[in-house]
Amino acid sequence: MAAILAHPDQSTLEGMRDHALLSFLYNSGARIQEALDMCPAAIRFDSPNCVRLTAKGRKERICPLWPETVMLLKKLFERQPRAPDQRLFVNRYGEPLSASGLRFKLAAYLKAAAETMPSLQTKHVTPHSFRHATAVHLVSAGVDITVIRSWLGHVSLNATNHYAKANLETKRKAMEQVVPGATALIILELRACSPGSIRSEIMRRNLGQEH
């Protein structure tokens, strides 16, 4: 995310727009069309910062915004004023930016970022990937799964639980690299331990294996 977000040229209006839009996608976990449909009236620039997103069926949800994201949106709004009910993200002709236009710009930023971060060369990154990144990072941060469901606007918890399972699998693989042959049961036992306790437990189990 950091490598991609570093590439829009914020000295230009287009680059400022792209940086603000991609940052907003990562912060909010919004679907691409939810972000592109956003108007200034939906943003709360005062504390507590948040945005009102409208999904299909006119379903609305409130998402918190980081101060950094609010600052980017505010600067874009100041440089390119829009009426409260007009879309914030527009193209060079002042028309609402399209999903295909965003995908085109993101592909260019991804190509540039891959030159300094080779791992990106094998990744298929789309605007929706920012939504996935938001979900995974919220799970990793320990945010309650029901809060994440509300944050992303999932109808069912099953969709949100997918990220929790993926996060647990990532932890399992990481632990197996530290403790060869560790089972899923061991991982579950260690999840509730403090870092110091985990190190002690690893040493105890390794000593047991040696004997």
C-alpha positions, 0 to 999 in steps of 0.5 A: 500500500505504501509503495503504491501510494507514494507514486501519485505526483501530489504537485498536480491536481490529478496526482492529488486526486489519485493520492486522496482517492487511493488513501480513502479507499484504504482507510474506509474499505469502501467499494470502488463505486461507493468512493466514486459516488461520494460528495463533500456533504458526506464527509465530516471534516470536524472531529470525530472525522467520518464519512457516510457511504451509500451502497446499493439499495441506498443502504448507508453506513458510517466509517471513521476517517484518519486525520491524514485522510481528512487532510488529503480530502480537504486539500483536494476540496479546497483546490477543486471546489465542489458543491455539497451534492457534487461528486468529489472525485472528477476527471480533468473535464470536471466529470465524475471519475469512472471506475475504468479511469481509476483502474487505468491510473492504478495500473500505472502506479502499480507498474511504477511501484513494482520497480522499487518493490519487485514483489508487486510484479506478481500481484494483481492489484485492483481498487478492490484490493484496497478493500481487502487490505483494509479488512486484513489489517483491521483483523490483524489489529484485533478489531472485533469482527462485528465492527469490521462487518459494519465497517465494510458493509457486509450483509453477512458475517460469513463474508467478514469471517473469511478475513479472520480465517485468512489471518489465522492461516497466516499466523499458523504459517508464520509459527511453523517457520519458528517451530518446525512441525507445530500443529494448529492446536499449538497455534491456538494455545499460543494466541492467548499468550504474551510475546514473552510467554510465547518465547518461553513456550517455544523454548520449552517445546524445542527442549522437549523435542531434543529429549 
